[in-house]
Amino acid sequence: MGPLRVRRVLTVAGSDSGGGAGIQADLKTMLACGVHGMSVLAAVTAQNSVGVQGAWDLPVEAVLAQLDSVLEDIGVNAVKTGMLSSAALVSAVAGRLTAVSAPLVVDPVGVSKHGDPLLAADAVEVLRRELVPLATVVTPNLPEVEQLTGVRVASEHDLRAGADAVLGLGAAWVLVKGGHLPGEAVDLLTDGTAVHLFRAPRLDNRHTHGTGCTLASAIASRLALGDEVPA
């Protein structure tokens, strides 16, 4: 019997002191999905169930050192990116990931659930130009669709237009999360040809956050385990 092959997933994101989102949510999700989670810390936030009280980027050289440490030794079967709040961080991480052949899930974190900005204005164009085109799947919520493309999704009917606008940036697949719309929760997944709608009853709780981090990490984990998009 040969050695066990544990699938490895790397998250590059920020820390959430409250444990609901960010690196903490990512690693818990990866563990639940049965993969080995690894982390590159890109920012530290003071955050709890009601909002973000502060955020601080790590130096670019510290982020790249962590990234190189994992890529050069352990290796990855999938990568998930989350909060990369400055143009310099987005560009540096994207530059490293161009050489990585594993699936990449980009969660283009722009604002927190409670409306706190998490992406600098000058980083948006770098995210559009350098990171999103590398994505196997990009997972924007509705404010992030508008931030990236200028397209406002005001109803379920608008989801496809928002998704197509994000696909125009170069991602292979886009999952537009419609949780900001009223009524039942509906997400749209497309590669520009196939279209899949996912519906579920809404579970309202203003103290819940980190759902986007959890979803993106679950997708990355399943891709690492061999699933294809969609699965």
C-alpha positions as CSV (number, residue, x, y, z in Angstrom):
1,M,0.0,0.0,0.0
2,G,1.4,3.4,-1.0
3,P,1.5,6.5,1.0
4,L,-1.7,8.4,1.6
5,R,-2.1,11.4,-0.7
6,V,-3.6,14.2,1.3
7,R,-4.8,17.0,-0.9
8,R,-3.5,20.4,-0.1
9,V,-5.3,23.7,-0.3
10,L,-3.7,27.2,0.3
11,T,-5.6,30.3,1.3
12,V,-4.1,33.7,0.9
13,A,-6.3,36.1,2.9
14,G,-6.7,38.2,6.0
15,S,-7.2,37.2,9.6
16,D,-10.6,37.7,11.4
17,S,-10.1,38.1,15.2
18,G,-13.7,36.9,15.7
19,G,-13.1,33.7,13.8
20,G,-16.2,34.0,11.5
21,A,-14.5,35.0,8.3
22,G,-11.0,35.1,6.7
23,I,-8.2,32.7,7.3
24,Q,-10.1,31.2,10.3
25,A,-13.2,30.4,8.3
26,D,-11.1,29.1,5.4
27,L,-9.1,26.6,7.5
28,K,-12.1,25.3,9.3
29,T,-13.9,24.8,6.0
30,M,-10.9,23.0,4.5
31,L,-10.7,20.7,7.5
32,A,-14.4,19.9,7.2
33,C,-13.9,19.1,3.5
34,G,-11.1,16.6,4.3
35,V,-8.1,18.5,2.9
36,H,-5.0,19.9,4.4
37,G,-5.4,23.6,4.7
38,M,-2.4,26.0,4.6
39,S,-2.4,29.8,5.0
40,V,-0.6,32.9,3.8
41,L,-1.6,35.8,6.1
42,A,-2.0,39.0,4.0
43,A,-3.7,41.2,6.6
44,V,-4.9,41.4,10.2
45,T,-8.4,42.7,11.1
46,A,-10.0,43.6,14.4
47,Q,-13.4,42.1,13.6
48,N,-16.5,40.7,15.4
49,S,-20.1,39.9,14.7
50,V,-21.1,43.5,14.2
51,G,-18.4,44.9,12.0
52,V,-14.7,45.6,11.3
53,Q,-13.0,47.9,13.8
54,G,-9.6,48.0,12.1
55,A,-7.5,46.4,9.3
56,W,-3.7,46.4,8.7
57,D,-1.9,44.9,5.7
58,L,1.2,42.8,6.1
59,P,4.3,43.9,4.2
60,V,4.4,42.5,0.7
61,E,7.8,40.8,1.4
62,A,6.2,39.0,4.4
63,V,3.3,37.8,2.2
64,L,5.6,36.6,-0.6
65,A,7.9,34.8,1.9
66,Q,5.0,32.8,3.2
67,L,3.7,32.0,-0.3
68,D,7.1,30.9,-1.5
69,S,7.6,28.8,1.6
70,V,4.5,26.8,0.8
71,L,4.9,26.6,-3.0
72,E,8.5,25.6,-3.0
73,D,8.2,22.7,-0.5
74,I,4.7,21.5,0.2
75,G,3.0,22.4,-3.0
76,V,-0.7,22.9,-3.6
77,N,-3.7,21.2,-5.3
78,A,-5.8,24.3,-5.2
79,V,-5.5,28.0,-4.1
80,K,-8.1,30.3,-2.7
81,T,-7.5,34.1,-2.4
82,G,-9.5,36.4,-0.2
83,M,-8.8,39.8,1.3
84,L,-5.9,41.4,-0.6
85,S,-6.6,45.0,0.2
86,S,-3.8,47.0,-1.6
87,A,-2.7,47.2,-5.2
88,A,0.8,46.1,-4.2
89,L,-0.5,42.9,-2.5
90,V,-2.8,42.0,-5.3
91,S,-0.1,42.4,-7.9
92,A,2.5,40.6,-5.9
93,V,0.3,37.6,-5.2
94,A,-1.0,37.5,-8.8
95,G,2.6,37.5,-10.0
96,R,3.5,34.4,-8.0
97,L,0.3,32.6,-8.9
98,T,0.9,32.9,-12.7
99,A,3.3,30.0,-12.3
100,V,0.9,27.8,-10.3
101,S,-1.1,25.3,-12.4
102,A,-3.5,24.2,-9.7
103,P,-7.1,25.5,-9.7
104,L,-7.5,29.1,-8.3
105,V,-10.7,30.4,-6.6
106,V,-10.7,34.1,-6.3
107,D,-13.0,35.7,-3.7
108,P,-12.7,39.4,-4.7
109,V,-13.3,40.7,-1.2
110,G,-14.3,44.3,-1.5
111,V,-16.6,45.1,1.4
112,S,-17.6,43.2,4.5
113,K,-21.1,42.0,5.2
114,H,-21.6,45.1,7.3
115,G,-20.4,47.5,4.6
116,D,-16.9,48.0,5.8
117,P,-14.5,48.7,2.8
118,L,-11.7,46.0,2.5
119,L,-10.2,46.9,-0.8
120,A,-8.3,50.1,-1.7
121,A,-9.7,52.1,-4.6
122,D,-6.4,51.7,-6.6
123,A,-6.4,48.0,-6.0
124,V,-9.6,47.4,-8.0
125,E,-8.0,47.8,-11.4
126,V,-5.1,45.6,-10.5
127,L,-7.5,42.9,-9.3
128,R,-9.4,43.2,-12.6
129,R,-6.3,43.1,-14.7
130,E,-4.0,40.7,-12.9
131,L,-5.8,38.3,-10.6
132,V,-9.3,37.7,-11.9
133,P,-8.0,36.5,-15.3
134,L,-6.1,33.7,-13.5
135,A,-9.2,32.4,-11.8
136,T,-10.8,29.0,-12.3
137,V,-13.8,30.4,-10.4
138,V,-14.3,33.9,-9.2
139,T,-17.0,34.4,-6.5
140,P,-18.2,38.0,-6.2
141,N,-21.2,39.1,-4.3
142,L,-23.4,41.8,-5.8
143,P,-21.5,44.9,-4.5
144,E,-18.3,43.2,-5.7
145,V,-19.8,42.7,-9.2
146,E,-20.5,46.4,-9.4
147,Q,-17.1,47.3,-8.0
148,L,-15.3,45.2,-10.6
149,T,-17.5,45.9,-13.6
150,G,-19.8,48.8,-13.0
151,V,-22.8,46.5,-13.6
152,R,-25.5,46.9,-10.9
153,V,-27.5,43.7,-10.2
154,A,-30.8,44.8,-8.8
155,S,-32.9,41.6,-9.4
156,E,-32.5,38.0,-10.3
157,H,-33.0,38.9,-13.9
158,D,-29.7,41.0,-13.8
159,L,-27.6,38.1,-12.5
160,R,-26.6,36.9,-15.9
161,A,-25.5,40.3,-17.1
162,G,-23.4,40.7,-14.0
163,A,-21.8,37.3,-14.5
164,D,-21.1,38.0,-18.1
165,A,-19.4,41.3,-17.2
166,V,-17.1,39.4,-14.7
167,L,-16.3,36.7,-17.3
168,G,-15.3,39.5,-19.6
169,L,-12.3,40.1,-17.3
170,G,-10.9,36.6,-18.1
171,A,-12.1,34.2,-15.5
172,A,-13.1,30.7,-16.6
173,W,-16.2,30.5,-14.4
174,V,-18.0,33.0,-12.3
175,L,-20.4,32.3,-9.3
176,V,-22.4,35.5,-8.6
177,K,-23.7,35.3,-5.1
178,G,-27.2,36.8,-5.0
179,G,-27.6,37.0,-1.2
180,H,-28.0,40.8,-1.3
181,L,-31.3,40.4,-3.3
182,P,-34.6,40.2,-1.4
183,G,-36.4,36.9,-1.1
184,E,-34.9,33.4,-1.3
185,A,-31.1,33.1,-1.8
186,V,-30.1,32.6,-5.4
187,D,-26.6,32.2,-6.9
188,L,-25.7,32.0,-10.6
189,L,-22.8,29.9,-11.9
190,T,-21.7,30.2,-15.6
191,D,-18.8,29.9,-17.9
192,G,-20.6,32.0,-20.5
193,T,-22.3,28.9,-22.1
194,A,-23.6,26.7,-19.3
195,V,-25.8,28.4,-16.7
196,H,-26.7,26.9,-13.3
197,L,-28.9,28.5,-10.7
198,F,-28.7,27.5,-7.0
199,R,-31.7,28.4,-4.7
200,A,-32.1,28.0,-1.0
201,P,-34.3,29.5,1.7
202,R,-32.8,32.6,3.2
203,L,-31.5,32.3,6.8
204,D,-31.4,35.8,8.1
205,N,-28.9,36.5,10.9
206,R,-27.2,39.9,11.1
207,H,-24.4,38.4,13.3
208,T,-23.4,35.8,10.7
209,H,-20.5,36.7,8.5
210,G,-17.8,34.8,6.5
211,T,-20.2,33.0,4.3
212,G,-18.4,34.0,1.2
213,C,-15.0,32.9,2.6
214,T,-16.6,29.6,3.6
215,L,-18.1,29.0,0.1
216,A,-14.9,29.9,-1.8
217,S,-12.9,27.6,0.4
218,A,-15.3,24.7,0.0
219,I,-15.1,25.2,-3.8
220,A,-11.3,25.2,-3.7
221,S,-11.3,22.1,-1.5
222,R,-13.6,20.2,-3.9
223,L,-11.5,21.2,-6.9
224,A,-8.4,19.9,-5.0
225,L,-10.2,16.6,-4.4
226,G,-10.8,16.2,-8.2
227,D,-14.2,17.7,-8.8
228,E,-14.7,19.8,-11.9
229,V,-16.8,22.9,-12.3
230,P,-19.7,22.5,-12.0
231,A,-20.0,19.5,-9.6
